[in-house]
């Protein structure tokens, strides 16, 4: 009996189908990988740059799913989505920074410079995107053609199909990255920013500020209790010494980017405030971004529902003032006279800007006072010999406010800047230094006292009452610990400036302005 050798059975239809599908899947993966590799290779091999006379901005793609922003004080990073683009963004100065070149100018616009850098960054990033797209097309085509050659597909029709597959793969890879970028770069991505070095301290401060805002909202009830206590104190005083209040003004200063407006709102409502006078230093760095990036500050000012009179401090830049102009209730005093609730106010902007490299009180105190006094005298001179009655002269620096008040014979001089409340009651004037309503901002919550110890910076504000003849009759001063400190040890003082004994205006006052009445 002869032996018959075993003959291999031909491949089944299922096996052929599996092999065909596997080959297609492998081809697709090869083409997609080639498209991605080509795009990333071209996008990361050469930096994309944009530059002007001052700065150079460069961007490059990286393999990690994160964006890196190296700086001289640390590197900031945040993760993209798994399929989102990763990159490195660098900004370098090519010349002396514009702020330094314009140190002698009072009109430095940091916002414009930051906008320019932002536009340059977008332009450089767009170049990287174009390079990635070109690289992915080239990589997709090479991968498709190579796979066709390896697979033995050499007909013209197959090569045309391979070309189409390569282009679709490039479009798919670019689209996937686009979706990843759209999902990553929303308004929430900054909350996941990480940093090292000194930059990490800045981010910690920003997060501390968010926590501080929440505490400030809760602190509003405590502030209201202080004003309520003062109201009851007034009611229990000798009724014969009481002069009816026709106009009531809330005096604040040196808020330094603190959101304390819920506290002010409680005071305004409970004390029937007619308007607010802010003696400057609303922000810290003199940029409009400090208001545009903090809608809670803008909304807080607008929510007060009374006129908000403002003079620029040395920490407030021109763009800060421009941002405030957009709030309907804000009145900017820049050398003109305004009348509110019958009271006449004149205010002068501080001639200095914090970041312009000018003289400081520590380095040249005499020079600073001379600058402030010259600015005040120039405005007062413009009013001529008879400016008429002026009720409040407002300037950020006390030396400037005194000069302005004296030159205009104003009844009340209002200033801030020193972060320490002060009061000088003269025979025919009232010199008020408010202190700091924002406890000097987040940078100076705690300070060193004369004994070398560390104490919490106090918050303070004043309430000034006027009678129907526009004369100041009482000053209520509130000084209390900031919202990060112990809520004890608050101080409330009440200064009576006029009583019923002199309730009628002096003869010369009545003749000078018989038509005037306040309230």
PLY file of the C-alpha trace (Angstrom):
ply
format ascii 1.0
element vertex 519
property float x
property float y
property float z
element edge 518
property int vertex1
property int vertex2
end_header
0.00 0.00 0.00
1.60 3.24 -1.13
1.91 6.21 1.15
0.33 9.42 0.00
2.07 12.61 1.28
0.01 15.30 3.04
-0.86 18.25 0.82
-1.25 21.69 2.47
-4.79 22.90 2.18
-5.26 26.26 0.46
-5.91 29.29 2.76
-9.49 29.67 3.70
-11.52 32.72 2.76
-11.61 33.85 6.42
-7.84 33.75 6.72
-7.45 35.75 3.54
-9.89 38.32 4.85
-8.06 38.60 8.20
-4.74 39.01 6.41
-6.17 41.70 4.16
-7.67 43.62 7.07
-4.43 43.36 9.05
-2.48 44.69 6.11
-4.86 47.64 5.73
-4.72 48.44 9.46
-0.95 48.22 9.43
-0.85 50.48 6.39
-3.13 53.03 8.02
-1.01 53.06 11.18
2.17 53.46 9.16
0.72 56.33 7.16
-0.69 58.09 10.26
2.60 57.62 12.09
4.51 59.00 9.12
2.18 62.01 8.91
2.52 62.74 12.62
6.29 62.19 12.59
6.74 64.39 9.55
4.71 67.22 11.09
6.40 67.05 14.46
9.81 66.70 12.87
9.46 69.80 10.74
7.73 71.76 13.51
10.42 71.01 16.10
13.53 71.10 13.92
13.39 74.86 13.34
11.95 77.44 15.70
9.27 79.73 14.39
10.05 83.34 15.30
8.47 86.78 15.24
10.39 89.88 16.26
10.33 93.68 16.31
12.86 96.25 17.49
12.44 95.22 21.12
11.50 91.55 21.41
11.85 88.16 19.76
9.23 85.47 20.31
9.99 81.88 19.27
7.88 78.74 19.37
8.74 75.12 18.72
6.81 71.87 18.95
7.79 69.22 21.50
6.88 65.55 21.86
5.40 65.92 25.35
1.73 66.83 25.72
2.41 70.07 27.55
3.30 73.69 26.92
6.49 75.07 28.47
7.19 78.79 28.99
10.77 79.28 30.27
11.54 82.60 32.00
14.44 84.02 33.98
12.64 83.25 37.26
11.37 79.75 36.50
9.49 77.66 33.95
5.71 77.62 33.71
4.08 74.49 32.31
0.59 73.13 31.82
-0.62 69.87 30.30
-2.50 69.66 27.02
-4.96 66.92 26.19
-3.36 63.61 25.24
-3.74 64.40 21.53
-3.21 68.14 21.94
-0.11 69.93 20.67
2.85 70.45 22.97
5.21 73.37 22.55
7.82 75.67 24.02
7.35 79.47 23.92
10.29 81.82 24.56
10.31 85.63 24.74
13.63 87.50 24.73
14.51 91.19 24.70
16.60 92.40 21.78
17.20 95.89 23.15
16.80 97.95 26.30
13.19 97.30 27.38
10.78 100.06 26.35
9.87 100.71 30.00
13.48 101.59 30.77
13.84 103.73 27.66
10.73 105.69 28.58
11.51 106.05 32.29
11.19 109.82 32.06
7.79 109.66 30.38
4.56 109.64 32.41
2.72 107.88 29.59
4.16 104.36 29.54
1.64 101.93 28.07
2.59 98.47 29.27
-0.71 97.07 27.98
0.24 97.96 24.40
3.60 96.22 24.82
1.97 93.09 26.26
-0.59 93.09 23.44
2.26 93.30 20.96
4.08 90.36 22.55
0.83 88.37 22.55
0.29 89.10 18.85
3.87 88.06 18.11
3.38 84.82 20.04
0.24 84.03 18.06
2.09 84.78 14.82
5.00 82.50 15.75
2.60 79.74 16.82
0.78 80.01 13.50
4.08 79.49 11.70
4.66 76.33 13.75
1.19 75.10 12.82
1.89 75.68 9.13
5.19 73.80 9.43
3.41 70.92 11.15
0.78 70.80 8.40
3.43 70.79 5.64
5.47 68.17 7.47
2.43 65.95 8.05
1.51 66.07 4.34
5.04 65.17 3.34
5.23 62.43 5.97
1.82 61.03 5.05
2.70 60.83 1.35
6.08 59.21 1.99
4.50 56.67 4.34
1.70 55.82 1.90
4.05 55.45 -1.07
6.55 53.39 0.94
3.85 51.04 2.16
2.54 50.60 -1.39
6.05 49.76 -2.61
6.69 47.28 0.20
3.34 45.60 -0.43
4.11 45.16 -4.11
1.34 47.48 -5.28
2.89 49.16 -8.28
0.02 50.04 -10.57
-0.71 53.70 -11.33
-4.15 53.40 -9.78
-2.70 52.11 -6.49
-0.22 54.98 -6.35
-3.03 57.50 -6.81
-4.97 55.86 -4.02
-1.87 55.94 -1.82
-1.52 59.65 -2.48
-5.12 60.22 -1.44
-4.62 58.11 1.70
-1.52 60.14 2.64
-3.36 63.44 2.26
-6.33 62.19 4.30
-3.94 60.97 7.00
-2.25 64.39 7.15
-5.65 66.08 7.39
-6.72 63.68 10.14
-3.57 64.21 12.22
-3.76 68.00 11.85
-7.47 67.96 12.70
-6.88 65.82 15.78
-4.28 68.27 17.02
-6.61 71.15 16.29
-9.35 69.57 18.42
-6.83 68.94 21.19
-5.74 72.59 21.08
-9.36 73.80 21.16
-10.11 71.62 24.19
-6.90 72.64 25.95
-6.64 76.40 25.46
-9.92 77.46 27.00
-10.31 80.04 29.76
-9.87 77.34 32.43
-6.47 76.04 31.38
-4.55 78.69 33.37
-5.88 77.21 36.61
-3.73 74.12 35.99
-0.53 76.08 35.48
2.54 74.73 37.30
5.83 76.48 37.84
9.20 76.19 39.51
11.65 78.73 40.87
10.52 82.22 41.83
7.66 81.95 39.36
6.05 79.34 41.61
5.86 81.95 44.37
3.93 84.23 42.03
1.41 81.50 41.22
1.00 80.74 44.91
0.23 84.42 45.49
-2.41 84.35 42.75
-4.12 81.37 44.36
-3.82 83.06 47.73
-5.59 86.06 46.23
-8.52 83.86 45.21
-8.78 82.56 48.78
-8.43 86.09 50.11
-11.33 87.32 47.94
-13.56 84.69 49.50
-12.52 85.79 53.00
-13.11 89.44 52.11
-16.70 88.64 51.13
-17.31 87.01 54.51
-15.53 89.88 56.27
-18.13 92.38 55.00
-20.48 91.55 57.88
-17.76 92.37 60.42
-17.15 95.75 58.79
-20.86 96.51 58.82
-21.02 95.74 62.53
-18.37 98.41 63.14
-20.36 101.07 61.28
-23.54 100.02 63.09
-21.73 100.37 66.40
-20.69 103.91 65.47
-24.26 104.82 64.48
-25.51 103.76 67.90
-22.65 105.68 69.50
-23.75 108.83 67.70
-27.38 108.32 68.69
-26.41 108.06 72.36
-24.38 111.29 72.23
-25.70 114.66 73.46
-28.56 115.45 71.06
-27.99 119.19 71.48
-24.61 118.89 69.79
-26.08 117.18 66.77
-26.00 118.98 63.40
-28.13 117.48 60.61
-26.05 115.76 57.93
-26.78 116.95 54.38
-24.07 115.00 52.53
-22.01 111.99 53.57
-18.79 110.93 51.81
-16.89 107.66 52.13
-13.10 108.18 51.88
-10.91 105.26 50.75
-7.39 104.87 49.41
-4.66 102.36 48.55
-6.91 99.41 47.78
-4.08 97.73 45.82
-6.16 95.21 43.83
-8.12 93.96 46.85
-11.76 93.09 46.23
-13.16 94.84 49.32
-16.22 96.22 47.52
-18.68 93.97 49.33
-17.43 95.63 52.52
-17.84 99.10 51.02
-21.32 98.21 49.76
-22.42 97.34 53.30
-21.04 100.67 54.56
-22.69 102.66 51.75
-26.08 101.07 52.36
-26.07 101.21 56.15
-24.64 104.76 56.39
-26.52 106.41 53.48
-23.31 107.39 51.67
-23.76 109.89 48.82
-20.51 109.18 46.99
-17.05 107.63 47.39
-13.68 109.40 47.07
-10.75 107.09 46.23
-7.36 108.79 46.74
-5.50 106.40 44.43
-3.44 103.20 44.17
-6.39 101.12 43.11
-4.04 98.50 41.60
-0.43 97.38 42.15
1.51 97.49 38.89
-0.09 100.29 36.92
-1.56 98.19 34.09
-5.07 97.93 32.70
-4.72 94.14 32.77
-5.11 94.23 36.54
-8.69 95.38 35.96
-9.45 93.63 32.66
-8.26 90.30 34.07
-10.25 90.85 37.29
-13.91 91.33 36.36
-14.73 91.03 40.07
-12.97 94.37 40.70
-14.82 96.18 37.90
-18.13 94.64 38.92
-17.41 95.51 42.54
-16.95 99.21 41.76
-20.01 99.28 39.50
-22.12 97.54 42.17
-21.69 100.40 44.64
-24.46 102.37 42.84
-23.07 105.75 43.94
-20.57 108.04 42.18
-17.00 106.73 42.59
-14.60 109.69 42.44
-11.01 108.65 41.66
-7.58 110.27 41.46
-4.63 108.33 40.08
-1.95 107.18 42.53
1.65 106.29 41.76
0.65 102.62 41.33
-2.05 103.49 38.76
-0.95 103.81 35.12
-2.79 105.59 32.30
-4.33 102.29 31.18
-5.73 101.83 34.71
-7.56 105.13 34.34
-8.76 104.18 30.85
-10.21 100.92 32.20
-12.03 102.82 34.96
-13.60 105.21 32.45
-15.64 102.29 31.12
-17.54 102.08 34.43
-20.49 104.51 34.25
-20.42 105.54 37.92
-16.71 106.44 37.97
-15.64 110.12 37.95
-11.95 110.71 37.20
-10.44 113.87 38.70
-7.59 115.07 36.46
-7.32 118.73 37.31
-10.92 119.77 36.69
-13.60 120.70 39.19
-16.59 118.41 39.71
-19.72 118.99 41.78
-21.47 116.03 43.44
-24.25 116.33 46.05
-23.55 120.05 46.07
-19.90 119.55 47.09
-17.13 120.86 44.85
-14.09 118.65 44.31
-10.74 119.19 42.59
-8.24 116.38 42.19
-4.78 115.96 40.63
-3.22 112.76 39.27
0.01 111.63 40.87
2.86 112.60 38.48
4.72 109.35 39.11
4.15 105.78 37.92
5.38 102.94 40.10
7.26 100.97 37.43
8.85 103.88 35.54
12.11 103.93 37.51
11.49 107.40 38.96
12.54 108.63 42.42
11.13 107.00 45.55
10.58 108.26 49.08
13.39 106.02 50.31
15.92 107.34 47.81
14.90 110.97 47.33
12.10 112.05 49.66
12.64 115.76 49.02
12.55 115.31 45.25
9.32 113.32 45.47
7.59 115.99 47.55
8.73 118.70 45.15
7.30 116.73 42.19
3.96 116.34 43.95
3.80 119.99 45.01
4.68 121.24 41.52
1.93 119.12 39.96
-0.59 120.45 42.48
0.53 124.09 42.08
0.26 123.87 38.30
-3.39 122.76 38.49
-4.26 125.35 41.15
-2.70 128.11 39.05
-4.89 127.15 36.10
-7.99 128.07 38.15
-6.81 131.68 38.46
-7.04 134.00 41.44
-10.67 133.20 42.26
-11.47 129.52 41.79
-14.57 129.82 43.96
-15.25 127.63 46.98
-13.60 124.20 46.93
-14.82 121.65 49.45
-12.44 118.74 48.81
-8.92 118.86 47.35
-7.79 115.31 46.53
-4.34 114.02 45.62
-2.66 110.70 46.34
0.49 111.99 48.05
-0.07 114.03 51.26
2.45 116.70 50.18
0.53 117.25 46.94
-2.86 117.31 48.67
-1.65 119.94 51.15
-0.27 122.11 48.36
-3.47 121.81 46.35
-5.64 122.49 49.40
-3.67 125.56 50.43
-3.55 127.04 46.92
-7.31 126.57 46.39
-8.27 127.40 50.00
-10.12 124.10 50.13
-11.94 123.11 53.30
-10.85 119.44 53.23
-7.61 117.93 51.92
-7.73 114.20 51.19
-4.75 111.91 50.50
-3.47 108.36 51.04
-0.16 106.77 50.01
1.45 106.35 53.44
-0.76 103.39 54.48
-1.02 105.05 57.90
-4.13 107.10 58.83
-3.46 110.67 59.93
-5.58 113.70 60.77
-4.76 117.39 61.20
-7.64 119.67 62.19
-6.67 123.26 61.43
-8.52 126.47 62.02
-9.90 126.61 58.49
-8.94 123.24 57.00
-9.15 119.49 57.62
-6.14 117.46 56.45
-7.10 113.77 56.12
-4.73 110.95 55.23
-6.94 107.90 54.80
-4.44 105.07 55.30
-5.01 101.90 53.26
-8.48 100.48 52.72
-7.00 97.37 51.08
-4.42 96.70 53.83
-1.66 97.57 51.29
-2.67 94.69 49.01
-1.45 91.11 49.01
2.21 92.15 48.89
2.18 93.84 52.28
-0.40 92.14 54.50
2.17 92.01 57.25
4.81 94.61 58.03
7.63 95.16 60.50
6.88 97.53 63.35
9.29 99.87 65.12
10.22 97.17 67.64
11.24 94.77 64.87
8.20 92.53 65.24
5.76 91.51 62.51
2.24 92.93 62.67
-0.78 92.74 60.39
-1.36 95.77 58.17
-4.55 97.56 59.19
-7.44 98.33 56.87
-8.96 101.79 57.21
-11.56 104.12 55.75
-13.26 107.36 56.82
-16.78 108.76 56.67
-16.99 112.53 56.38
-20.26 114.39 57.03
-21.17 117.82 55.66
-23.98 120.13 56.71
-26.40 121.95 54.41
-23.89 124.80 54.04
-21.25 122.37 52.68
-19.17 122.54 55.84
-17.54 119.41 57.33
-19.24 118.61 60.64
-17.90 115.21 61.69
-15.35 112.57 60.74
-15.78 108.88 61.57
-12.60 106.83 61.27
-12.51 103.03 61.08
-9.27 101.07 61.52
-9.30 97.29 61.81
-7.11 94.22 61.04
-7.13 92.82 57.52
-9.19 89.72 56.79
-6.23 87.35 57.20
-5.58 88.53 60.76
-7.49 88.32 64.02
-10.71 90.32 63.78
-10.15 91.79 67.23
-8.48 95.08 68.12
-10.59 97.23 65.81
-10.60 100.98 66.44
-13.51 103.31 65.79
-13.05 107.05 66.36
-15.51 109.88 65.99
-14.42 113.51 65.61
-16.99 116.29 65.98
-15.94 119.24 63.85
-18.92 121.57 64.26
-21.90 121.87 66.63
-25.25 123.67 66.77
-23.51 126.69 68.32
-22.11 127.60 64.91
-24.84 126.08 62.78
-25.31 129.27 60.77
-22.75 130.08 58.04
-20.31 132.90 58.55
-21.38 136.18 56.97
-18.56 136.12 54.44
-19.46 132.52 53.44
-23.10 133.46 52.89
-22.14 136.48 50.76
-19.60 134.53 48.74
-22.00 131.74 47.77
-25.59 132.54 48.81
-26.98 130.04 46.32
-24.97 127.05 47.59
-26.54 124.20 49.48
-25.37 120.62 49.83
-27.17 117.35 50.05
0 1
1 2
2 3
3 4
4 5
5 6
6 7
7 8
8 9
9 10
10 11
11 12
12 13
13 14
14 15
15 16
16 17
17 18
18 19
19 20
20 21
21 22
22 23
23 24
24 25
25 26
26 27
27 28
28 29
29 30
30 31
31 32
32 33
33 34
34 35
35 36
36 37
37 38
38 39
39 40
40 41
41 42
42 43
43 44
44 45
45 46
46 47
47 48
48 49
49 50
50 51
51 52
52 53
53 54
54 55
55 56
56 57
57 58
58 59
59 60
60 61
61 62
62 63
63 64
64 65
65 66
66 67
67 68
68 69
69 70
70 71
71 72
72 73
73 74
74 75
75 76
76 77
77 78
78 79
79 80
80 81
81 82
82 83
83 84
84 85
85 86
86 87
87 88
88 89
89 90
90 91
91 92
92 93
93 94
94 95
95 96
96 97
97 98
98 99
99 100
100 101
101 102
102 103
103 104
104 105
105 106
106 107
107 108
108 109
109 110
110 111
111 112
112 113
113 114
114 115
115 116
116 117
117 118
118 119
119 120
120 121
121 122
122 123
123 124
124 125
125 126
126 127
127 128
128 129
129 130
130 131
131 132
132 133
133 134
134 135
135 136
136 137
137 138
138 139
139 140
140 141
141 142
142 143
143 144
144 145
145 146
146 147
147 148
148 149
149 150
150 151
151 152
152 153
153 154
154 155
155 156
156 157
157 158
158 159
159 160
160 161
161 162
162 163
163 164
164 165
165 166
166 167
167 168
168 169
169 170
170 171
171 172
172 173
173 174
174 175
175 176
176 177
177 178
178 179
179 180
180 181
181 182
182 183
183 184
184 185
185 186
186 187
187 188
188 189
189 190
190 191
191 192
192 193
193 194
194 195
195 196
196 197
197 198
198 199
199 200
200 201
201 202
202 203
203 204
204 205
205 206
206 207
207 208
208 209
209 210
210 211
211 212
212 213
213 214
214 215
215 216
216 217
217 218
218 219
219 220
220 221
221 222
222 223
223 224
224 225
225 226
226 227
227 228
228 229
229 230
230 231
231 232
232 233
233 234
234 235
235 236
236 237
237 238
238 239
239 240
240 241
241 242
242 243
243 244
244 245
245 246
246 247
247 248
248 249
249 250
250 251
251 252
252 253
253 254
254 255
255 256
256 257
257 258
258 259
259 260
260 261
261 262
262 263
263 264
264 265
265 266
266 267
267 268
268 269
269 270
270 271
271 272
272 273
273 274
274 275
275 276
276 277
277 278
278 279
279 280
280 281
281 282
282 283
283 284
284 285
285 286
286 287
287 288
288 289
289 290
290 291
291 292
292 293
293 294
294 295
295 296
296 297
297 298
298 299
299 300
300 301
301 302
302 303
303 304
304 305
305 306
306 307
307 308
308 309
309 310
310 311
311 312
312 313
313 314
314 315
315 316
316 317
317 318
318 319
319 320
320 321
321 322
322 323
323 324
324 325
325 326
326 327
327 328
328 329
329 330
330 331
331 332
332 333
333 334
334 335
335 336
336 337
337 338
338 339
339 340
340 341
341 342
342 343
343 344
344 345
345 346
346 347
347 348
348 349
349 350
350 351
351 352
352 353
353 354
354 355
355 356
356 357
357 358
358 359
359 360
360 361
361 362
362 363
363 364
364 365
365 366
366 367
367 368
368 369
369 370
370 371
371 372
372 373
373 374
374 375
375 376
376 377
377 378
378 379
379 380
380 381
381 382
382 383
383 384
384 385
385 386
386 387
387 388
388 389
389 390
390 391
391 392
392 393
393 394
394 395
395 396
396 397
397 398
398 399
399 400
400 401
401 402
402 403
403 404
404 405
405 406
406 407
407 408
408 409
409 410
410 411
411 412
412 413
413 414
414 415
415 416
416 417
417 418
418 419
419 420
420 421
421 422
422 423
423 424
424 425
425 426
426 427
427 428
428 429
429 430
430 431
431 432
432 433
433 434
434 435
435 436
436 437
437 438
438 439
439 440
440 441
441 442
442 443
443 444
444 445
445 446
446 447
447 448
448 449
449 450
450 451
451 452
452 453
453 454
454 455
455 456
456 457
457 458
458 459
459 460
460 461
461 462
462 463
463 464
464 465
465 466
466 467
467 468
468 469
469 470
470 471
471 472
472 473
473 474
474 475
475 476
476 477
477 478
478 479
479 480
480 481
481 482
482 483
483 484
484 485
485 486
486 487
487 488
488 489
489 490
490 491
491 492
492 493
493 494
494 495
495 496
496 497
497 498
498 499
499 500
500 501
501 502
502 503
503 504
504 505
505 506
506 507
507 508
508 509
509 510
510 511
511 512
512 513
513 514
514 515
515 516
516 517
517 518
